[in-house]
Amino acid sequence: MITPALTEATLDAQVTRLLDELPDRFVLGGLSLGGIVAMALVRTAPERVSSLILLSTNPHGPTEDQLQNWRASRDDIRAGRTARDLQSDWLPLLLSEPARTPELVELTLIMADEVGEAALDAQLALQATRIDERPALRDVRCPTMIISARQDALCSVAKHIELNELVPDSALMIIEDCGHLSPLERPAAIALG
């Protein structure tokens, strides 16, 4: 298994780098921004993806509100706030309320520490360069699993139903009582998916 870091400041640059790093053919999975990159990658090089897993993601292009929020977060980083500080602010969006136990909160904040400010800044910039992937999703020809979390405050179940309707050979799984970071909250359910 390869878990590449998302560190490029544009979607095109991230996809190009991944295509250089990954094997000739692979199973591709992506959560949230990773799912956005995965959709762009399968659009760019469909012959290389043998199957696709999309979790808690969004096929739409960015909204003006999202663009403003990402700019503000990048400004916060330049002003000295850490990735942990920002992740702490985002906890209600990332974890469902019952999952905000001290252990899962700390794990989520450690993940932010590991990403760091430079990579988070690049990821926020990358988000702003994404496009509406919906037109290309009709052309996906590999088996695809779409996983949504019922209490996901960032990527609604409706967006995942739309993904399932767009991708020809896809299956949809909705995990109940779970927020955006479904692999942290419900790892056993994800493994069964």
Protein Blocks (a to p, Z undefined) as FASTA:
>chain_A
ZZdddfbfbfklmmmmmmmmmcfbdcdddehjlmmmmmmmmmmmmmlpmbdcdehiafbd
cdfklmmmmmmmmmmmmnopafklmmmmmmmmmpcfklmcfklmmmmmmmmmmnommlmm
mmmmmmmmpccfklmmmmpcbdcdddddfklckbcfklmmmmmmmmmbacddddehiafk
lmlmmmmlmmmZZ
